Amino acid sequence: MFTHTFKITFCLIFFTFLISGIHAQEFVGHKEVGLGFTSLNLTGSSSFSAFYKKERKMNEFFRLNFFTGNLDALFRKGNQNRVSTLLGIGFGKEKRRQFDEKLWYYFGPQCSTTIQTGFSSIPSDNEFLNVILGLGYVFGLQHQFNNFWAMNIEIQPGIYGTLNSTFVKKGPDSYSFSTGINNFNNSVRLNILRRF
């Protein structure tokens, strides 16, 4: 009886140490936050994003992007006005491979949802709401300046579908659906990020 109790106690203590040893060696990855810029011009097609990345496994990151842009505003005499903008969110995962001490490349899928809304009095008063669903694949290069700061450039080719809704003040509303492929001119992004 004593030997049996001793064996059970020894097994429980051994199991407790084993579990605490496994728990103590959990993976703690890097986190990154930053700003991204698709284009910087004054024609209204500029956009920027804020993003968060968390390393879940060694060299494998979860990414979350919030983006806005394409602010377009036109005000003329005679009540000829037009205003529009877009807001979006994207999430995905990326894997990284190291070229050398400071240069990495990364790749992975990303899904996004974007809402574009606006008002136009040209040619008649109407409001519009476009919902865009996208699926892309990110390719990028990242240069580490030090342990805290980095810069990267990425492209995200992909496909998208858009539900277009137009609400006319004097006339019938209209709805349409379209699909397309992202071209590289609209998907190149320069990012500045902080690691912690």
Salt bridges, closest charged atoms under 4 A:
GLU26 OE2 - HIS23 ND1 2.98
GLU32 OE1 - ARG96 NH2 2.81
GLU32 OE2 - ARG195 NH1 3.04
GLU60 OE2 - LYS93 NZ 3.89
ASP72 OD2 - ARG82 NE 3.17
GLU94 OE1 - LYS53 NZ 3.22
GLU94 OE1 - ARG63 NH1 2.70
GLU94 OE2 - ARG96 NE 2.86
GLU154 OE2 - ARG63 NH2 3.02
